Amino acid sequence: MHPRQLKTFLAVARHGNITRAAGEVHLAQSSVTDQIQALEAEMGAPLFERMRAGIALTEAGRAFLPFAERIVLIEEEARFAVRTAAGVTSDTLSIGTLETIASGKLAALLPGFAAAHPDIAIKLVVASSGDLSRQLAAGDLDLTLIFHGSGADDRFKSRRVGEEPLALIAPISFEGRGELGFDRLVREPFIATAQGCTYRRLFEAGFGAAGLSPPAPAAEVASIGAIVQMVAAGAGLALVPRLALAGNAGGERIVELDWPRAAPAAPLHLFWRRGTIRRRSIAAFLDFARTAFRSAGDRPRHAARPPS
């Protein structure tokens, strides 16, 4: 089997769609189909089955998936090992993160890393947590910087590099209403992210710590920036990373309220593949992150107070 076939297999497995997979690997759809069929013939079993919603892995395909990921990873690491032995010092570093972290943290920190390591070319990818994990497992990313979700993934190692406070925000009309207890908060309309999102889990955990069921969101919105805008427009309250408030248009129409207990915070972790050869670029960024993210996390308590 050729690594190119395996990369095509992984792309189809990620997208569940030949067209989108073809776009990712820069092949014609017919070429993607040919590669998958050739791989299935070599493995002696169908790896995909057609479903109403697209293409899904068969049981044989699911069994093959972790081996394909490992083979692609070994091929990638072999290339870097040879380059290092040959004295090639230039390197690349692919970092995946969430939109909020990219604009609120990395945009300010990456120039400092680039200045200290001019021979490391940086590629920044913005996607959802699920997509980032899949790309990291497939070897398309070297590192991901995300808020730590529930549970552990044995495929990855991680390092906590800081945490981001979450801010309870409301329309400016809430100014002067005093502290709201959990018993009053559960009666307010909330704008939240979808189930499974880190922000949603922290939102629910905050109410759960008070022995209360979290309120059902008045709306579920995928974009943190859009949630901030909806709060500013008076649609409800929200619990968002405080870094999302800095420089956000409409911030003058938002007030940050006190969370009735200790304010929740989202732990920020760097992830990389277990078994990855510690390339110089990865090691350099991990060293850089030890201090850079902690110092960048020192933010004022009220990041988006309305004018007095």
Secondary structure, 3 states (H helix, E strand, C coil): CCHHHHHHHHHHHHHCCHHHHHHHHCCCHHHHHHHHHHHHHHHCCCCEEEECCEEEECHHHHHHHHHHHHHHHHHHHHHHHHHHHCCCCCEEEEEEECHHHHHHHHHHHHHHHHHHCCCEEEEEEECCHHHHHHHHHCCCCCEEEEECCCCCCCCEEEEEEEEEEEEEEEEHHHCCCCCCCHHHHCCCCEEECCCCCHHHHHHHHHHHHCCCCCCCCCEECCCHHHHHHHHHCCCCEEEEEHHHCCCCCCHHHEEEECCCCCCCEEEEEEEEECCCCCCHHHHHHHHHHHHHHHHHCCCCCCCCCCCC
